[in-house]
């Protein structure tokens, strides 16, 4: 005798499949194998509905019940915002930015304003030159070559 008699459990004999399934669920935490299908008098397997794991799980049931309740009372559990709320927030952010820029403009001295205006003017004057170079797409050496040729050709 390697094991004492009180450590070895006695085998349980079950006569019904339901008892066996309950014991397996208790031991393993879930259904192991479906019970054998019932047969009709002609020897054919009786049709039955397939099991729905969502309906069998109490956690799923509770979650679904809670989601339905929250939907009824209008509570948004996913923290998703409607399109109108997003547009309103975007508008508010835009207004805040405008106000900050206005405050910066108001707090600037006259000298800072003049310097900023000159910088903007210089940028606008340089932009057409850069855009012209980009628009033509012709390499610089070709332009210079054309200018030199025009000067060298006697007319």
C-alpha positions in Angstrom: 0.0 0.0 0.0 1.7 3.1 -1.3 -1.2 5.5 -0.4 -3.2 5.3 2.8 -6.8 4.3 2.3 -8.3 7.6 3.4 -6.4 9.5 0.6 -7.8 7.6 -2.3 -11.4 8.7 -3.0 -14.0 6.1 -3.7 -15.2 6.1 -7.3 -18.6 7.8 -7.8 -21.0 5.8 -9.9 -23.5 8.0 -11.8 -26.5 6.7 -13.6 -27.6 9.8 -15.4 -25.6 12.0 -17.9 -26.8 15.2 -16.2 -25.1 14.2 -12.9 -21.9 13.4 -14.8 -22.1 16.8 -16.6 -22.7 18.7 -13.4 -19.7 17.0 -11.7 -17.5 17.7 -14.7 -18.5 21.4 -14.7 -17.8 21.6 -11.0 -14.4 20.0 -11.5 -13.3 21.7 -14.8 -15.2 24.9 -14.7 -17.0 24.4 -18.0 -18.8 21.8 -20.1 -16.4 19.0 -21.3 -18.4 17.2 -23.9 -22.0 17.4 -25.0 -24.2 14.6 -23.7 -25.2 11.9 -26.2 -27.9 13.0 -28.5 -31.4 11.5 -28.0 -32.8 9.1 -30.6 -36.3 8.9 -31.9 -38.2 5.6 -32.3 -36.9 5.2 -35.9 -33.3 5.3 -34.7 -32.6 8.8 -36.0 -30.9 11.5 -34.0 -33.4 14.1 -32.8 -32.6 17.7 -33.9 -31.9 20.2 -31.2 -30.8 23.8 -31.0 -27.1 24.5 -30.8 -25.9 25.9 -27.5 -25.2 29.6 -27.3 -22.2 30.3 -25.2 -23.2 33.9 -24.7 -26.5 32.9 -23.1 -24.9 30.2 -21.0 -22.3 32.5 -19.5 -23.5 34.6 -16.6 -20.8 37.2 -17.1 -22.0 37.8 -20.6 -25.6 38.0 -19.5 -24.7 40.6 -16.8 -22.6 42.6 -19.2 -25.3 42.6 -21.8 -27.9 43.6 -19.2 -25.8 46.4 -18.0 -25.1 47.7 -21.6 -28.8 47.6 -22.4 -29.7 49.5 -19.2 -27.0 52.2 -19.9 -28.3 52.5 -23.4 -31.9 53.0 -22.1 -30.8 55.8 -19.7 -28.6 57.4 -22.3 -25.3 56.9 -20.6 -22.4 56.4 -22.9 -20.1 53.7 -21.5 -17.6 53.7 -24.4 -16.8 57.4 -24.0 -17.4 58.1 -27.6 -18.5 61.6 -28.6 -21.1 62.4 -31.1 -20.2 64.4 -34.2 -21.9 67.5 -32.8 -19.9 67.3 -29.6 -16.6 66.9 -31.6 -17.5 69.9 -33.8 -18.3 72.0 -30.7 -15.0 71.1 -29.1 -13.1 71.9 -32.3 -14.9 75.3 -32.5 -14.1 76.1 -28.8 -10.4 75.2 -29.4 -10.3 77.5 -32.4 -11.9 80.3 -30.4 -9.3 79.8 -27.6 -6.4 80.0 -30.1 -7.9 83.2 -31.6 -8.2 84.8 -28.2 -4.6 83.9 -27.3 -3.3 85.4 -30.6 -5.3 88.5 -29.9 -3.9 88.8 -26.5 -0.4 88.4 -27.9 -1.1 91.1 -30.5 -2.4 93.5 -27.8 0.6 93.0 -25.5 3.2 93.7 -28.3 4.9 97.0 -28.4 4.9 99.2 -31.4 8.4 98.3 -32.3 7.6 94.5 -32.3 4.6 95.1 -34.5 6.7 97.1 -37.1 9.4 94.4 -37.1 6.8 91.7 -37.6 5.2 93.6 -40.5 8.5 94.0 -42.2 9.3 90.3 -41.8 5.9 89.5 -43.4 6.5 91.9 -46.3 10.0 90.4 -47.0 8.4 86.9 -47.0 5.8 87.9 -49.5 8.4 89.5 -51.7 10.6 86.4 -51.7 7.7 83.9 -52.3 7.1 84.9 -55.9 10.8 84.4 -56.8 10.9 81.0 -55.3 7.5 80.0 -56.8 8.7 81.2 -60.3 11.8 79.0 -60.1 9.7 76.1 -59.1 7.0 76.7 -61.7 9.3 76.8 -64.7 10.9 73.5 -63.8 13.8 74.5 -66.1 17.3 74.0 -64.7 19.2 77.2 -63.7 22.1 76.6 -66.1 19.6 76.5 -69.0 18.2 79.9 -68.1 21.7 81.4 -67.9 22.7 79.8 -71.2 19.6 81.3 -72.8 20.5 84.8 -71.4 24.1 84.6 -72.6 23.0 83.4 -76.0 20.6 86.4 -76.3 23.4 88.8 -75.4 25.9 87.2 -77.8 23.6 86.9 -80.9 23.9 90.1 -83.0 20.6 91.4 -84.3 
